[in-house]
Structure formats: C-alpha cells, structure tokens
Amino acid sequence: MLLIRMREDVARLWREHVRAPFPGGLRGAERAGADLVLVDAQVAGVVTAWLRNKGALDARRRDVALDCAARLERIMPTLGDGDDPRYWSRLGELARLVVNRSAGLR
C-alpha cells in the first residue's frame, strides 16, 4: 500500500513537471558546472524508468539519480528568478524521491 502511494506521489509530481516548459534561455546553459539540459534529461530517464518498473531502479540508474540530485543541490543556489527555480526544485525533488523510495535492484 505504501509503495503504491509513493508511486502515485511521484507520478503526480512527474505529470506536473512534464507540463512545465523548459525554462526559456537555459538551453545550452550551465550552472555550477552542470549542463542543465543534460541534468533534465537524465532525471527524466530515471523517473520514467522508476515509474515503468513500479518503483525499482537498477544500480546504474540509481547512481545517475544520486548524481543528478547532488548536482541539483549545487545548481539551486546559482539560479536567478528568471531561471525558474521552481522547475529545478521540482526536478531535484523527483530525483531524491526515486532514489529514496526505490524498491531498487541493487
């Protein structure tokens, strides 16, 4: 029951994120040494895998999610209002959720 609730929470947050446009002017931009498009794409990959696999991530995807969560922690303080901090905060939350709530294939 708890895992079902967690998947629903992640799915709801993911739907919200997918509806949000990528922040204007940030294609090709870097913050804190990280390519923002790449971080966005990597989190998208692990979240969709996590949802498709009913809350499980293999070790490689879990490592990618951990890395993205750490990069987003470094990125957040560098963002200005025009960089849509909510977009990046939500992305970081998704990365942390799938790592912390993974039924994991370790």
WONORHU-V866355 format. One line per field, one symbol per residue. ss: DSSP state (~ for helix, > for strand, _ for the rest). psi: psi as a letter, one per 20 degrees, with the letter a starting at -180 (. if undefined). burial: b if it has 24 or more other C-alpha atoms within 12 Angstrom, else e. A space follows every 50 residues. Layout:
ss=???
psi=???
burial=???
//
This chain:
ss=_~~~~~~~~~~~~~~~~~~__________>>__>>~~~~~~~~~~~~~~~ ~~_____>~~~~~~~~~~~~~~~~~~____~~~_~~~~~~~~~~~~~~~~ ____>_
psi=gghggghggggghgggghhpqppqijpiqqpkjpohgggghgggghghgg ghjljqqrhghgggggggggghhhggiiqrhijmhhghggghggggghgh jpipn.
burial=eeeeebbeebbebbeebeeeebbeebeeeebeebebeebbebbbbbbbbb beebbbbeeebbbbbbbbbebbbebbeebeeebeeebbbbbbbbbbbbbb bbbeee
//
